[in-house]
Amino acid sequence: MDEAQSHGQARHPLLLEYQYHVAPRPSYHRPTVGDRFIPVRSAMDFDFARSVLLESRKKKEEETLVSPHTEAYRKRLAETLNMNRTRILAFKTKPPTPVTSVFEETFWECEAAKPVRHIRTTCDRILDVPDLMNYYYLNLLDWSSSNVVAVGLGDTVLLWDVWSGSSSYLFTIDYDKGPLTSVSWAPDGQNIAVGLNNGEVHLWDAVAGKQLRTLKGGHRSRVGALSWNDHILTTGDMFGLIINHDARARKHILDVYRGHYLDVCGLKWSSSGKHLASGGKDKLLHIWDRSYASSSSSNSRTRRWLHRLEDHKGTVKALAWCPFQSNLLASGGGSGDGCIKFWNTQTGSCLNSVDSGSQVSSLLWSNKERELLSSQFKKLTLWRYPSMVKMAELTGHTSRVLFMAQSPDGCTVVSGAGDETLRFWNVFGTPQVAKKPAARTPNVGPCSYRSHVR
């Protein structure tokens, strides 16, 4: 090798790094992404570059002296050490290696693990209930926390035990007091309140099959709506009067709500027990605060509404408090309206209104998903909240659906219609298989006034 070649080799820019150990200058600017003609230093392998240059010169000198066996060995060694590359300069940065993040793996695992819920559009069971009244303003169906369905049939209350599949009649009322106009289970699942056409309300122990007491003196017309708030039973009649009764006290009338002037056909207490929603045939929806008394009334028992809402254009019967947002109330309008409205009960403002296409008789929220079920003319409609996109329509009834009730686990819904049938729908999920609870001891619920009389 002559002096020029030796001098040129020493001044080669790639060899200066290794011959004189010159460190690259620190960069205080943003990283270079590369150019067509300017190599990117950070993307180059200098050890490989130096080895290729030296190997090429050495190969030319020994080209005539290398045996075939040595040449084969060198090729095999180059393949093993990944030395078959020919490019030395890098004109752009190397692309990052694709690495699947832990979040992405976890996300897809969760998506794959979550089963797709299949919504059956046909009912699971049908029960014939002759004499079920085809009257919109009544409430004749309820499902207890002890898994017993109660339905008012003319002058009789029919009980159907879901656990055993057996049915029995609780009692039959006298003809001059009937027919039955409303039924509602107490929170304990043992006692039941029954409203009558003559204005009386009967309290029964369904386990013992005995009548506990009769609440009378407050209403003079049929009691079409009932709602429990612990031991407080709220009743509404066809003249718009709403009364709170203490089921434990001898003098049972606690409060009177005056705001409606026609049938009260919808009553629902919030889960906190602080607010009451009432709807009526007069197309009015009221929100009542239990602690809010009227300052203009001389009677301390009379309560004044917190909000008076007049947006509906039909009877307001369907009411449902949201389980995941305490101040959200859903209401449904009857004939001439057919709208499902959502209310902020703190401000009294309407958040949304959706036309369902027909009168709405009842509403039920899912306690598992953000979904709402409405009963309408001959069908039940499942909605996704808050988009209110229809998820499914459950058909089978041959007459308008009047009543709905929800199972204790929240998965199954029973509907009653003018075709005199009860239909059970697995709409909110698959119910878990559980054992029947032990029999309750009679007279331990909120209606057992014998041991709680004040």
Secondary structure, 3 states (H helix, E strand, C coil): CCHHHHHHHHCCHHHHHHHCCCCCCCCCCCCCCECCCCCCHHHCCHHHHHHHHHHHHHHHHCCCCCCHHHHHHHHHHHHHCCCCCCCCCCCECCCCCCCCCHHHHHHHHHHHHCCCCCCCCCCCEEEECCCCCCCCCCECEEECCCCEEEEEECCEEEEEECCCCCEEEEEECCCCCCCEEEEEECCCCCEEEEEECCCCEEEEECCCCEEEEEECCCCCCCEEEEEEECCEEEEEECCCEEEEEECCCCCCEEEEEECCCCCEEEEEECCCCCEEEEEECCCCEEEEECCCECCCCCCCCEECCCEEECCCCCCEEEEEECCCCCCEEEEEECCCCCEEEEEECCCCEEEEEEECCCCCCEEEECCCCCEEEEEECCEEEEEECCCCEEEEEEECCCCCEEEEEECCCCCEEEEEECCCEEEEEECCCCCCCCCCCCCCCCCCCCCCHHHCCC
